[in-house]
């Protein structure tokens, strides 16, 4: 299994989906997105009710489907994140990829 790679400076959408025990998509009571990358973080964002795709936030795409958009400009290395559902529909969506250093960025 290979790990996805992005270049430092990319905007990266991190998908998260949450289901009940029967595999049916459900909206959790609370959704958090936590991540680290290289020496950067930990960072935590919490879903605030938006369905608008915006960098630096968590938004709802549809029933049980959420995304977080990360601007990778300030960091590089192994990205490790988790979408965490709390309350109704407790579960986690794990996300991992590499951010390759861009020598053109300061």
N, C-alpha and C positions, 0 to 999 in steps of 0.2 A: 504494500500500500504506500503510495507516495503522498507527500504533504504538499499542499498548494503553496505557491510562492508569489509574492508581490514585491514591488520595488518601493523603497522608501519614498514617500510623497504621494502614493496612490490613495484614493478614497476607497475604502473596503467595506462592503456591506456584509454584515454577519447575520445569517438567518437563524431564527429560533422557532421551533414549533413545539406545542404542548398538547398532549392528549390525555384522555382518561384511561382507565385500565382496559377499556375495550378498543382503544386506538382511535377514538373519536376526538377530533380537534375541539379543544375548549379554551375559553379565556380564563386565565388565572386571576385571582384577586389582585396580585401584585407581580410585576415582572421587573427584575433587576438584571443588568448586564455588568459583569465584573471582568476586568482583564489586566494583564501585565504584558510587557514586551521588553525583552532585554532588561535593562536596569530601570525601566519606566513603569510606574504604577506601584501599588494597585490603584485602579480607577474604578469607580462604581457610578453607573447611571441608572436611574429608575424611570420606568414608563410613567408618563404624566397625562395620558389620555389622548395623545396626538395620533393622527393617521397620516401626517405629513412627513415625507422623507427629509430628514435634516441631519447634517453632520453633528456628532457629539450627543445624540439622543437615541432613545428607544422609541419606535413607533409601531403601531398595529397595522398590519397589511390586510388581514381578514381574520375570521374566526380561528383562534389558536395559533396564528402565524404572526410573528413579530420580527423586526430587524433592528440592528444598530449600525450606524455608519461611522467608521473610524477614519480619521485623517492620520495617516501614518508618517507625516512629515517629521515629527519630533523624535522618532525612534526607529530602531531596526533590531532584528534578532528574532528569537522564537516568540510568537504571539500565542498566549494561552488565555482563553476567555470562557465564560460560562453565562448562559442565559438562565436565570434562576426564577422559577415560578413558586410563589408562596401563597398560602391560603388555599382556596379552591384550585385543584389541579397541580399540586406540588410535584415538581420534577425539575430536571436540569437538562439543558442543551449545551454540550461541550463543543468548543470551537478552537482549532489549533492550525496555525500556518506560519510560514517564515516570511519576514520582511527583510529583503536584501538591501544592504546599504547602498545609497545613491551617492557616488563620489562628487556629484555636482551640487549637492546640498551642503550648507555649512554645518 
